[in-house]
Amino acid sequence: MATLTTRCLGLEFRNPIVLASGPAGFGLELAERFDLAQVGALTTKTVTLEPRAGNPQPRLVDAPCGVLNSIGLQNPGCDAFREELLPKIAAFPTKRIVSIAGRSPDEVATLATRLSGEPGVDAIELNLSCPNVRGETVADDPGRVRAFVRSARNASARPLLVKLPGERGDLGLAEAALSAGAKGIVLINALRGMRIHVETGLPLLDREVGGLCGPAILPIALERVFAARRAFPESVLIGTGGVSDLRGVVEMLCAGADLVGLGFAVMSDPNLVFRLASELDGWMTTRGIDDVRALRGAAHRGGIHVR
Ligand SMILES: Cc1cc2nc3c(=O)[nH]c(=O)nc-3n(C[C@H](O)[C@H](O)[C@H](O)COP(=O)(O)O)c2cc1C
């Protein structure tokens, strides 16, 4: 058996497979059908200070090799999350990354303060890149990124991850987040996209724009992770975007991800997601690779050269 244990953020993850924020919800339905010990971590749906109802239907629209989502950060709000959901999440046999988003640095600080002392919060992921809420895309501007991250950092002793958009190819946002105290970066969120109804000629989604995810975005996510690893060799990276099979996991690790997030795949084939760690183990063992560290960032070190 190969070693899949991944140590980063001061935590030990059983394997590098992470359920990305959103499609896994708060993990409760998945926990009824699957063994959460088969994944390295669950990231919760993003939690905001107040409850949010989310966007009008339709919220999911088909796209070639993926889906456009327009959920709009629907969640029960911080207090209900803390009182009703977190005690159940704390019992999950995996690491728990709690995703948060706020409208201002103060709101983010309040969320981080209320949540970071709770059992069941191993790390906090600050979502600065949701494409589905009006006027809130903090990660358009490095100065705002710095202010939000600093605020969350000062309010919480938990390891802080920052989730950035995939649209921007430059590394200014990641640099801003890391220099403001983030321990790691999550790349990428869903990419802004749209579809048009051919009979009305109008956008299919109420907000016109949605977030494209699924296999269609894998090459973009790989490039963003590859570039970030090259620029920040020591930072923690969670590579998310379009990974839907073992090959995608291996590619994301070789590009430089410490951990690999899966969103769309949890909706399209959850059975596969919970088998991926054991598939990775088999793939590595057959090829004589005994530790996942040999894959991580291999594309930057001359590759692995196995068949
Ligand atoms: C239905 C749905 C809901 C999502 N909700 C969130 C969310 O609440 N917070 C967040 O940071 N990302 C959210 N995402 C984005 C995913 O975490 C992920 O970054 C993106 O979908 C790209 O990965 P994928 O191609 O594996 O889905 C959501 C994605 C989908 C499909």
PDBQT file of the ligand as one rigid body, heavy atoms in Angstrom, charges set to zero:
ROOT
HETATM    1  C1  LIG A 401     -23.810  23.301  -6.937  1.00  0.00    +0.000 C 
HETATM    2  C2  LIG A 401     -22.521  23.986  -6.565  1.00  0.00    +0.000 A 
HETATM    3  C3  LIG A 401     -22.467  24.751  -5.401  1.00  0.00    +0.000 A 
HETATM    4  C4  LIG A 401     -21.276  25.388  -5.041  1.00  0.00    +0.000 A 
HETATM    5  N1  LIG A 401     -21.249  26.110  -3.885  1.00  0.00    +0.000 NA
HETATM    6  C5  LIG A 401     -20.070  26.657  -3.475  1.00  0.00    +0.000 A 
HETATM    7  C6  LIG A 401     -19.988  27.332  -2.225  1.00  0.00    +0.000 A 
HETATM    8  O1  LIG A 401     -20.958  27.454  -1.457  1.00  0.00    +0.000 OA
HETATM    9  N2  LIG A 401     -18.781  27.868  -1.876  1.00  0.00    +0.000 N 
HETATM   10  C7  LIG A 401     -17.663  27.757  -2.658  1.00  0.00    +0.000 A 
HETATM   11  O2  LIG A 401     -16.580  28.240  -2.278  1.00  0.00    +0.000 OA
HETATM   12  N3  LIG A 401     -17.713  27.094  -3.845  1.00  0.00    +0.000 NA
HETATM   13  C8  LIG A 401     -18.880  26.557  -4.259  1.00  0.00    +0.000 A 
HETATM   14  N4  LIG A 401     -18.936  25.871  -5.449  1.00  0.00    +0.000 N 
HETATM   15  C9  LIG A 401     -17.713  25.796  -6.290  1.00  0.00    +0.000 C 
HETATM   16  C10 LIG A 401     -16.944  24.487  -6.075  1.00  0.00    +0.000 C 
HETATM   17  O3  LIG A 401     -16.494  24.349  -4.745  1.00  0.00    +0.000 OA
HETATM   18  C11 LIG A 401     -15.740  24.395  -7.019  1.00  0.00    +0.000 C 
HETATM   19  O4  LIG A 401     -14.799  25.396  -6.697  1.00  0.00    +0.000 OA
HETATM   20  C12 LIG A 401     -16.105  24.567  -8.493  1.00  0.00    +0.000 C 
HETATM   21  O5  LIG A 401     -17.342  23.966  -8.771  1.00  0.00    +0.000 OA
HETATM   22  C13 LIG A 401     -15.037  23.952  -9.407  1.00  0.00    +0.000 C 
HETATM   23  O6  LIG A 401     -14.804  22.596  -9.088  1.00  0.00    +0.000 OA
HETATM   24  P1  LIG A 401     -15.543  21.355  -9.834  1.00  0.00    +0.000 P 
HETATM   25  O7  LIG A 401     -15.315  21.532 -11.304  1.00  0.00    +0.000 OA
HETATM   26  O8  LIG A 401     -14.922  20.123  -9.252  1.00  0.00    +0.000 OA
HETATM   27  O9  LIG A 401     -16.997  21.470  -9.502  1.00  0.00    +0.000 OA
HETATM   28  C14 LIG A 401     -20.120  25.250  -5.843  1.00  0.00    +0.000 A 
HETATM   29  C15 LIG A 401     -20.190  24.471  -7.009  1.00  0.00    +0.000 A 
HETATM   30  C16 LIG A 401     -21.370  23.850  -7.376  1.00  0.00    +0.000 A 
HETATM   31  C17 LIG A 401     -21.398  23.008  -8.620  1.00  0.00    +0.000 C 
ENDROOT
TORSDOF 0
